[in-house]
Amino acid sequence: MSNERGPRIANAIHSLIDHLVPSDAHDDSAEERHDACFQLARSIFERPGSPAISSDVNHASDLIKRKLIASNPSQALRFANLYTRLLSLPVLNQKWAILYLLYQLSDSPDPNEPLPLSPLRQQPASTPAPTAVPDDEAFNDAFAPGGLKKLPPEKSRRGPEEDRSASRADYASPKAVRDVSLKSTLLADNSLEIDPSETALLRDLPFTLQGLSSTTLPFAKETSLRLPPTLPPPIISLLHTLAEPSLLYRGLSTFVKSPAKGLLGQSLRAAISNELRNYLTLVATLEGQIRRALSELDENAPRGGIGKAGVTLKRCVVWTREATMGLRLMSLIAEESNSKQGGQLITLIHGFSNSHGDPVVGAFAERLLADVTRPFYDILRRWIYDGELSDPHLEFFVREQNPNTEDRKETKAKGQASVWNSKYEVVDSMVPSIITADFAQKVFLIGKSLNFIRHSCGDSQWVEAYSKTSSKELRYGDTATLETWIDEAYKTTMQRLMELMTTRFHVFDHLQALKNYILLGQGDFIALLMESLAANLDRPAGAQYRHTLTAQLEHAIRGSNAQYDSDEVLRRLDARMLQLSHGDIGWDCFTLEYKIDAPVDVVVTEWGNRQYLKVFNFLWRIKRVEFALASTWRKCMTGARGVLQTTDDLVLQTWKSTRGVLAEMIHFVGQLQYYILFEVIESSWTELQKNIRKPSCTLDDLITAHTKYLTSITHKGLLGARRRQFQDHHQPSDPTNPHHPEQPSHPSSEDRNSYMIQLSELLRTMLAYRDSVDGLYSWSVSDFTRRQEVDAGVSIDDDGLDGSGGNTGAVKSEFPALQERLRQLGSGFRQRLQILLGDLAYQPDVDMRFLGPVRRKSKAGGSGGGSASAVKA
Amino acid sequence: MPGDERSEKQAAAQQAVDILHEISTILNCHLDRRTLSICISMIENGVNPEALATVVKELRKEGQEAQIESSAATARRR
């Protein structure tokens, strides 16, 4: 206070007293009171104030704001308003001080209410105020308003403490006379001298907190701090607490400097070093406080006057507590991160942020997560908007497949590998917990599709345009927006991909063509092809030439409705020979082929091609048998009117039964064809159409539907493997089959493809039978010529008769052999057929029973020329 | 013009007192305008706010005691 200001202040005090202490003019005690008050006020002003109060206007307003938020939030806003207005005023130099005054006076009792009549106050109050002064100080010492006010504002936790200390100081005076002051003075007086002194420790503390060795507190090793042995236990325990952040900091700073394994590891280190910087800021503030306090130390006061300085070891412990928790959490994460990478790292931190009970830890981990996930979201963004996997350290949950793993080799061997499903894969363990499994699958599909469009469909322009228009900055935080973005991206990409597949690559046309040509859907074409090739294919396989085959194919195309198909389709149709083995004839080796190239081969895979081929070969054989039987039947029918007429009863009888068996066979083959073409292929085709014409159909759906389509065809078309096991497995639970106990579960010695084998046996038998019938026919023809010759030979010379007589003997002897063979083949065919029908009757698959008999009775009636009718019409 | 400046300053001061009074009402300080303006002028003259707060509190206590005493005295006089 300057001298010039002295009188002004005195005046002010007088007027204040006049105003606050009402006095009756006639009372002379009022005069005394006035004087006493003036003295009191003077003495209070004269006393040096607490030095550590910050003269920052923001600080005082912060205090008030915090108090208001705690007690009356609606007023806080109003205060903030008033405060800004106040700041904008040009007058008043000491705004902070006024605010501080108001803060101190806040919630003070109403002066107009009468004082509660406490016994303490009833005694003559000559000197209550002066005694109150040291008490206040004692309390201020104990609760340290001065020091605490200096803390960085982020330590919001300090607010209530501040309030508490302030409010305690408020009602300190009434209690003051009691032992509180005694105790504090007692403590101050009896404090032990320690070596090194607390001042020295405080001076070194900032270094220790930064992980640097100092004279009093040297670091013994990387992970231990040596405490001076001369200190008393309480100080030691304080230092223990302070050593924790120091050691943690040391550990973390080495961790931060250690080389990272991946991008996420790097970002984790960056995030941690950021946090460490915050910690260092705190340490710096602390150091400033300590310096300031030490410089104001009064050397002569008890305990080196440290009690009054506002900074003690204890306070340092309190101030570093929150930071210690952060450091603890970070060192935990750092330790765990060594064994984890990529998504697992995010999962680890995310685990802290959403399942840890302590909200402080949660918030901290959340903050850390925002930094750590940045590279992850970068990769994600590249993936879902560009379809590129830029992940040099294998941290993303999508990964390029390793061609050498067992799984991969297996699918490759099966022919199911394709660019679509073998290029990338999802690694489940790397999916971070911030993303759900569904979501990850979607992300995977998006990127895969984009990549596919770009590299396999050759449409990188679209991808580039797309990534330019829709690329967005992804970051950790609002999951909902991220999900909508990804859903959007998913929709666009899938739509585009399907569009490309349909319009540019004609997937549906190809599927239709495969059905028409390979699955014999185009009847006129197949009939023509077979007719024109028949003569050719009867020759041995070695005598087949590709050019003749293709010429016949071309002929068949030109001659049938196939000519109206698009070039795109016909170009791919090709006829060729399978690998030939010795003794094969053309029929066994011939095959039609439909060439599929990229990118449609992701739908019709190599495996799919093989299935098509398998079905085609089977159908082709049936067709061939049908064709052969039909031509023989035709021959017999025409022959019956001419050459086959005979009077021999035995021969007539043989021909009759032969025709019966032939009719059975034709019927069976017709039924088999009908079943496969209509019950199996057509129904599966309808199913496929239904699945792939859905608007939401994706390429994956298409692939799945197509695979299902092929599987159902091969399975129901009696070509499927594992029939027996399948049946055994299902039979006990099949309620529609009451006969399963008497149906012995066929031993596994039965071939897995038994239907396939049975059918080919049947077909072979039919061909052999047909050959025999041809033989019988030629015998009959020669017999007929002989008889004619005999009729005519009456007039011819005897030589010829002799020769023909010898002939007759040879021909006669041929007939029983033929008859026997026909009988054998016929009964063999019936037997096989009955076994097949019997097996089919117990099929769990309802569709497959269509081929079998409806009732068991009809199966029994299958013998004796009725077998053909047993084959259900 | 010094006169204008002065009146301007006065208006600003008036406004400041208004704002501060409002704040003090929010904070339940129970200060009337006069006390407030005395306090402001004291602080502008360099008085420690903490000390001033103590003084105000003390003086209030004194005032209350004086009131009690005077009421007691009037009661005795009767």
Contacts between the chains, C-beta under 8 A, distances in Angstrom:
chain1	res1	chain2	res2	distance
A	1	B	45	7.9
A	1	B	46	5.9
A	1	B	47	7.5
A	2	B	46	7.4
A	5	B	45	4.9
A	5	B	46	6.2
A	8	B	41	8.0
A	8	B	45	5.7
A	9	B	42	6.1
A	9	B	45	5.6
A	9	B	47	6.3
A	12	B	38	5.5
A	12	B	41	6.0
A	12	B	42	4.7
A	12	B	45	7.4
A	13	B	42	7.8
A	13	B	55	7.7
A	15	B	38	5.7
A	16	B	35	6.9
A	16	B	38	5.0
A	16	B	39	7.6
A	16	B	42	7.7
A	16	B	55	7.5
A	16	B	56	7.5
A	16	B	59	6.5
A	17	B	59	6.0
A	19	B	34	5.8
A	19	B	35	5.8
A	19	B	38	6.9
A	20	B	35	6.7
A	20	B	56	7.2
A	20	B	59	4.3
A	20	B	60	5.9
A	20	B	62	7.5
A	20	B	63	4.9
A	21	B	59	6.0
A	21	B	62	5.0
A	21	B	63	4.2
A	21	B	66	5.5
A	22	B	63	6.3
A	22	B	66	6.6
A	22	B	67	6.8
A	23	B	66	6.9
A	24	B	70	6.1
A	27	B	70	7.3
A	27	B	73	7.9
A	29	B	69	7.9
A	30	B	66	7.4
A	33	B	62	6.7
A	33	B	66	6.1
A	36	B	62	7.9
A	37	B	58	7.7
A	37	B	59	6.0
A	37	B	62	5.4
A	40	B	55	7.5
A	40	B	58	5.9
A	40	B	62	8.0
A	41	B	55	4.6
A	41	B	58	7.4
A	41	B	59	7.1
A	44	B	51	5.0
A	44	B	54	5.3
A	44	B	55	5.2
A	44	B	58	7.2
A	45	B	47	6.2
A	45	B	48	7.0
A	45	B	51	5.2
A	45	B	52	7.7
A	45	B	55	7.1
A	47	B	51	6.7
A	49	B	48	4.0
A	49	B	50	5.4
A	49	B	51	5.9
A	50	B	50	6.4
A	53	B	50	6.8
A	64	B	23	7.7
A	64	B	27	6.8
A	67	B	27	7.8
A	68	B	26	7.0
A	68	B	27	7.7
A	72	B	26	7.9
A	75	B	26	4.9
A	78	B	26	6.5
A	79	B	23	6.3
A	79	B	26	5.7
A	82	B	19	5.1
A	82	B	22	5.6
A	82	B	23	5.4
A	82	B	26	7.9
A	83	B	23	7.5
A	85	B	15	8.0
A	85	B	19	5.6
A	86	B	16	6.6
A	86	B	19	4.9
A	86	B	20	7.0
A	86	B	23	7.8
A	89	B	12	5.4
A	89	B	15	6.2
A	89	B	16	5.1
A	89	B	19	7.7
A	90	B	9	7.8
A	90	B	12	5.8
A	91	B	9	6.2
A	91	B	12	4.6
A	91	B	13	5.0
A	91	B	16	5.6
A	92	B	13	7.8
A	92	B	16	5.5
A	92	B	40	7.2
A	92	B	44	6.6
A	93	B	44	6.4
A	94	B	43	5.1
A	94	B	44	5.8
A	94	B	46	7.9
A	94	B	49	8.0
A	97	B	43	4.7
A	97	B	48	7.9
A	97	B	49	4.2
A	98	B	20	6.2
A	98	B	39	7.4
A	98	B	40	5.9
A	98	B	43	5.4
A	98	B	49	7.1
A	99	B	23	7.5
A	100	B	49	4.4
A	100	B	50	7.2
A	101	B	39	6.1
A	101	B	43	6.4
A	101	B	49	4.1
A	101	B	52	5.6
A	101	B	53	5.4
A	102	B	20	7.0
A	102	B	23	5.8
A	102	B	24	5.2
A	102	B	27	5.6
A	102	B	29	5.6
A	102	B	31	7.9
A	103	B	27	7.1
A	104	B	49	6.8
A	104	B	50	6.4
A	104	B	53	3.5
A	105	B	24	7.4
A	105	B	27	7.4
A	105	B	29	4.3
A	105	B	30	7.8
A	105	B	31	6.7
A	105	B	53	5.5
A	105	B	56	6.2
A	105	B	57	7.4
A	106	B	27	3.7
A	106	B	28	6.0
A	106	B	29	5.7
A	107	B	27	7.0
A	107	B	28	4.9
A	107	B	29	8.0
A	108	B	28	7.3
A	108	B	29	6.4
A	108	B	30	6.1
A	108	B	57	6.4
A	108	B	60	7.5
A	109	B	30	7.7
A	109	B	60	8.0
A	110	B	30	5.1
A	111	B	30	5.9
A	111	B	60	4.3
A	111	B	63	6.2
A	111	B	64	6.4
A	112	B	30	7.8
A	114	B	64	6.7
A	114	B	67	7.3
A	114	B	68	6.7
A	115	B	61	7.2
A	115	B	64	4.4
A	115	B	65	6.8
A	115	B	68	6.6
A	121	B	65	7.4
A	125	B	65	6.5
A	129	B	58	5.1
A	136	B	54	7.7
